[in-house]
Amino acid sequence: MSLRSLLEWRAAQSPGSEMLVDERGRRVTFREFRDRAERVAAGLAGRGIGQGTPVTWQLPTTVEALVLTAALARLGAVQNPVMPVYGARDLRFIVRQTGAQLLVVAPEWNGRDLLTSAREIVADSPGLDLLVADGDLPESRPAPPAPDPADDPVRWIFYTSGTTAEPKGARHTDTSVLASSRGMGERLACTPADRVGMVFPVAHIGGCGTWLGACLLYGCTLILDAVFDPDRTTELQRRERVTLAGSGTVFTQIYLATQRRRPRDRLFPDVRALTSGAAPKPPTLHTDVKRELGGAGVLSGYGMTEAPILTMSALDDPDEVLATTEGRAAEGVGLRVVDTDGRVLGPGEEGELRAKGPQVMRGYVDAALDADAFDTEGYLRTGDLGRLDEHGNVTITGRLKDVIIRKGENISARVVEEELLRHPGVADVAVIGLPDPELGEMACAVIVPSQGHPAPTLPQLTAFLRERELPTRQWPERLEVLGVLPRNPTGKALKAELRRRYSARPSQ
């Protein structure tokens, strides 16, 4: 089933049921959502958008972003959601690689100007049109829907920052996106009575993909907030009687801290569970949440932009499983753990996780990356180290890739290192991830100053990175200075040694 057909089905099944609520108090039913998406689709068609048209959009978590998602699905366009945290350099690369014909942006997000850089990109990109989503989207009289294609074409491109110098675009179909929605919804036992605190960025595959799909499949309500604010967003979800909260370790920790400030009053009295993923979780988090916030505790999922919701915990899993694993494979997913020679390992043995399944991407936009992404048997090389227990539950133990996961977002250490080496005061550098209770991991730059130069300060380095147009989310939060970096005989920096050294003591 396509996303468009699913929306039509849900609008017929639950026309007057509440689909969306936002921080401004707006409430949208499934039928109202479908009708508005139809009108916006007609408006976009008037601008030349149709089957296969590549469209990039950069919007916060709003009703309008989801309406646009549905409108583009209605037209059969190839949509490329980009999170507002992405800066001008990444956005410029993305629109050029996808060949976008339309760029849809919000004027600003969280006090940050998005429009100026968008206009500059459009001015430098022949054939690229700009649509500023300042309030309502353009609408027109709806036309009859075209039939769904018999095949399953690529309709989505989601970018992820990995170990390459540029973001990588993962190509998805409606089938692969909705497979993640089913896998998650089944394990969470979603129903029309559920009210979901959707704080995950809507432009992430987990937002306009996984959670929008789950909303349509199971008829639940999404509670939106354009900018996550610990006080306002938490109060919004409390007032709207959220039943599924969380969306990530960082958010769960915020809710737990809020609950501890008001121990006599349940923060979310109707909560069934808090969902988690995208970052490591402390071993006591599940127990603390279950005791203090209530419900089943923390239900974790494991996946990535290339393959969302490969695994998910279930409501009836034992506490030990919920506390220490990411659950077992979703329906149709095949997981294996292999050693460095590609030999398949047994339960309890640690190696690289590889995956097959309906939610796995159809390859990258840059097809040259596909050979390294899949093994000879078609399994996705996740780059994550882990193990499977005898029941198939996954425990993640590390990463093969040199990636830092900060607030659930990937930061390529290599990209940051390459930029820092351009600074005249930096002779050598290694960027490492250090554990952080709020961020999951923080980026720490370990530098060797250039001879004859004073060691640059962290503010000086971040100012330099700003000039280089490196996105703020990739800036290091900590700086350490050494006379020489430890390296192995082949010249590779011994990052494990640096992590041990600096994880053991606070920043000076």
N, C-alpha and C positions, 0 to 999 in steps of 0.2 A: 504494500500500500504506500502511496506517495504521501508526503506531508499535506498536500492540497486536498487529497481525497479524505485523509484522516480528519482534517478540519471540517470538511463538509459533513462527515459522519457524526462528529461530536456535536456540531451545531444542530443537527437533527435530533440527536439523542438527548441533549441537555440545553435546549435553546435559552431558557431563562436562568440557568445556573450561573453563579458568579465565577468568572474565570480569572480576572485580574483585579488587584487592589494596589494602589500606590500610596506614597507618602503624602500626596496632595489630597487624598480622600476620594479619588476617582475610582469608580467601580464599573467594570465592563463584563457583560455576560458573553457566553460563547457565541450566541447569535449576533450580538452587536459587534463582536470582534471579527467574525466572519464577514459581515456586511461591510465593515469599514475596510478590511483588507481587500475586498473586491473593488471598492471605490478607489483605493490607493493604487491597486494594480492597474485599473483603467487609466488613472492619471499618469502612471509611469509608462504605460503603453503609448500614450500620446507623446512621450519623449523618446520613443524608439526602442524601449526596453521590451524584449521578448524572449523566445526560446533561445537558450544558450548565451545570452548577453552577459558578459562578465561585469559585475557590479561590486564595488568595494564600499562598505559602510563602516563608519566609526562613531558609535553612539553609546551613551551610558545605558544603564538598566532602567528602561522606561517602557511605558505602554507603546509609544511610537516605534521603538526599536523592534518590538515583537510584531506589531502590525506590519512594519516594513518587511520583516522576515517572511510573514505569511503572504504578503503581496508579491514578493519576488518568487516565492514558491508557486504561487498561482500562475505566474507568467512563464515558469520554467527557466528563469534566469540562473546563472551560476553566481551565487552570492558568496562574498568574501568578507565576513565580519572581522573587524580589527578592534581590539580593545583600546579605550582612550589612553591607557598608559603608554602605548606605543608612540614614539616620537617621530619627528619629521623624516629623519633618515630612513627608518624602517618603513614608514608609510610610503615614501617615494619608491623604495625598492619594490614593495609589494604591488603597488598599482602598475608598475612597469612590467613586472614578471607575469602578472595575471592578464595583462592587456586590458585592464578595466576601461569601460566606456563611460561609466558614471561613478562619481565619488560622492557619497552622502555623508555629511558630517554635522555634528552639533556645533553651535558657535563656541561653546566652552564646556568644560567639565571640571568640577571641583576647583574652580578658580583659575583653571589653566586654559589659555586661548588655543583652540583647535583650528579656528577658521583661517588665521593668517598663514600658517604653514600649508593648509589645504589649498588656498588660493595660489600660493607660490608653486606648489606641485602641479596644479592644473595648468598654470601659465607655461610651465616647462614641458607639458605632456600633450602633444597634438592628439586630437581625437577623444580627449577626456573631458567630460562635462562635470559640473559641480552642482549639487543640490544641497542647500543649507536647511537642515531640519530644525528650524526654530519654531517649535510649536507644532501645528498641524502639518501633515504631509499633503502634497497635491492630490486631489480626488477628482473623479469624473464618473459618468454613468457606467455601471458595470456592463461588460460584454459577456456572452455565454462562455463558460469555461471550455477550453480545448480538451480533448481526451488525453489521458496519461499515456506517455510513450510505452511501447511494449517492453523495451529494454529498461535498464536501471542506470541512466546516465549520471555522470558526475554533476552534482548541483551545488556542492559546497567546497570551499577552500578555506581551511583554517591554518593559520601560521603559528609556528612554535619556534622559540629560540632554542637551538640545540648546540652542538659542538662546532658547527660550521660558522664561517665568518658572517653569514647572512641568515635571516629567518628562513625556515623551511616550510613550504606550503603543502599541507596534507590534503589530498583529494578524496572527498567523501560523496556518497550517494544518499538519497533518502533512506534506503535500506540500511546502510551502515550506521547512520545517525539514529534511526528509530530502534535499531537493535540494542543500542546502549540504553535507550529509554525503557525498553521492555525488561532488560536485565536488571536495571535498578528498581523499577516499579514493582516487579515480582518479589524481589527480596525485601522491599520495604512494605509489601502488602498494601499498596496505595489504593485508595477508594475515593469516591466523590466527596466524602466528608473531610478529606485531608486539606489542610491549609498550610502551604509550604512557604517558609521564610527564604525566598529566593535571593540571597545576597551574592550568589556567584555572579560574576560579570556576564551580562546577557550576550556579549559578543564573543565569549568563550564557548567552545564546543559543548561545555557542560550547561550553558545557559540557553541560548536559542536553539541548541540541538537537543541534548539529553533532557533537560527539565521542561522545555516547551513540548517536546514529544510526549513526555510522561503526563503532562497536564491534559493533553488531548486524548491520550490513550485511556487514562483512568478518571478523567473528569474532575481532577482536584483544582484547587485555587492557588494561584501564585501571588505572594505578597511582595511587591517590588519597592526598592528604594534606589534612586539614581546614584546616590553617594552614601556609602556605608558610614554611619555615625554611631559610635557605641551606645550613646544615650538615646538618640532619636529613633534609630532603627530597632533597638531592643524594645523600646516602648511601643513602637508601631506593631511589632510582632506580638507583644503581650496583649495589646488592645484588640488585635485581630484574631486572637486565640489560636496561635500557631500550633500545629500538631507535629510537623516535621521541621526541625530547625537545624542549624549548623552550617553545612556546606563546606566546611574546612576546619582544620585544627585551630587556626588562629581565631576564627569566629566563635568556636565552641569555648575556647579559653576566655574570651571576652564575656560570653553569657555566664560562664561559671563564676567569674570574678564579680559580675553584677549580682548574681544570686547570693554570693557571700556577703555582700553589703546590705542585703535585705533578707536575712535568714528566716524570718517569721512568715514570709509571704512567698509562695511559689511563683517564680518568675513566669513560667509557662505552664499553667495548671492543666492544659489539655495535651501537652506534648507526649507523643508516642515514642519518639527517638530523635537523636541528633545524628546527622550524617557527617561523615568526615572523609578526607582524602586530600591528595595533592601535596601533602607535607607529612613528615614523620609525626607520630603522636606520642606523648609521654606515656609510659606504661601504666601510670595510675589514672589517666584521664577518664577512661571508661568507668572505672569504679567510682570516681568522684562525681561524675555526671549522673550516674544512675542513682547514687545516694542523695545528691543535693538538688539536681534539676528534675529527676524523675524519669519515667518512661523506661524503655529498654536499655538506655545508656547510649553508647556511641556505636553506630554501624558504619564501618569503613568500606570504601571501595578502592580499587586499584585500576589504573589505566593511564592513558596519555592522549595527547591530541591525535596521534596516529591510530589509536585504538582505545576509545573511552569505555569505561566500565567493563573491563575484562573479568574482574572479580567483584563480589559484593557480599558483605555479611548479611545474615538473615535474623529476623526478630527472635527466632527460637534457638539461636546459637548459644552455646554455653558461655559464661562470662569470660573464661580463659581465652576462648577463641575471639571474642569481641575485643578483649583488651590487648591481645598480642599479635593478631593477624589482620589481613585485609580481606578475609572471607575466601570463598571458593569460586571457581569459574562459573560465569553466567552460562545460561543455556546456549549450546552450540559452540562454545569456546573450547579450544584445545590448548592446554598449557604443557610445557615441558621445561625442565631445567637441564642445561648442558654444561659440560666442562669446556676448557679452552680448546680441546680437540674436536668439539662437537658431539661428544658421547653423551647420550641421555642418562641422567642421574636418577637415583631412586629417592624415595621419601627421606627427608631429613638432610640430604646432601645439598651443599650450596654450590650454585653456579649461576650462569646467566639465564634469565627467564625469556622464553620465546613463546609466541602465541599465534594461533589461527582462530578465525571466527568471523561472523557476519559484520561485526563492528570495526574490523580492521580496514584501514584506508585502502584506496585503489592505487596507491603510489604517490610520489611527490610531484609537484608542478615541474620541478627540475628532475626529469627522468633519470639523469645521470646518477642521482643519489639512491635509486632503487636497488641497485646491485648490492650495496652495503646494507640496505635496510632489511632485506629478506634473505633467508638461507636457501639452499638448493631444494629444500622440500616445501618452500613457500611460507615458512614460519617467519613472523616479524621478529627481528632482533630488537628486544626492548632496551638493551643496554643496562638493565637493572639486574643486580645480583639478589638472589633470594633462594628460598627453599619451599618445598611443598611437604605438608605432613601427610600422614596416611589417609586423611579424609579429604585431601586436596586443598586445604587452606594454605594461603600464600603468606609468607613472612618476607618482607623486603629487608635486605641486610646491607645494601650499598649500591654503588653505581659503577659501571665500566666507563661511562661517559664523564667527561670533565665538566659537569654541570652543577650549578648551585641552585637549589630550589628555595626561593625567598617568597613567602606568602603564597605558595602554590605556583609561582611563575618561574620558568627556567631562565637562568642567566648563564650565558656561555663565558666561562673563565677566559677562554682563548680570545674572544672578541675584546673583553676589557683589557687584557694584557697587551694586545696589539695597539690599542689606543694609548695606554699609559706609557708604552715604550716610545711614543712620539714626543713625550714631554722631555725637554732638554735636561731636566734634573734627574731623570730615571735611566739608569744604566741597565738594570735587570729587574724583573718582576715576576712574581707568581701570585695569582689570585686564587684563594682557597675559600671553601665554605666552612664556617664554624657554627656549632650548635647555638641556637638562640631560642629561648622559651616563647617568645612572641612571634618571631618571624619564621620559625622553623630552622632556617639557616640565614646567617648574615655573610656578606661578601667582605673578605679581608684581603687587602693588597699588601703583600710583603715585598718591599722594594730594596734595591741596592742603589744608593745615590751615585750620580755621575761624578767622576773625579773633578775636583775644583768647583763643584756646586754644593750649596747647602741642601740638606734633605728637604724636599718639598713637604709642606703640611697637607693634611687631608683636605681642608678647604681649598687650598691651591690646586690640588689634583681634581677635585670635583668641579671647580671653576673651569679647568682645562677641558674636562670631559663635556661640560655644557657647551663650550665653544665648538667642540668636535661633533655636536649634535647626538651624543650618545644618550639614549633615554635615561631619565632619572632612576628608573627601577633597576638599572644596571650599575649604578655608581656604588663603589665600595663604602661600607659604613665604618670600617676600621682600617687603620694603617699601622704597619710594623716595619721597622728599618733594620736591615742587616748589612754587614760588611760584604758577605758573599752568600749566595743561595746554595744550599746543599743540593748536589746533583749526583746522579749515578754515572757509571763509566760511559754511557752513551750520550750524556749531556742533558738527560731529562731531569727536571726539578723533582726533588723528593717531597711531593706534596703531602703524603701521609705523615712524614716526619714533621713537617710544618704544622699540620693540623694537630698532631699530638702536643707539640710545643705550645701552641697558642690557645688550644682548647683548655689546657691545664691552668692557665693564668689569665686574669682579666686584662683588658687593654690598659696600657700605661698612660 
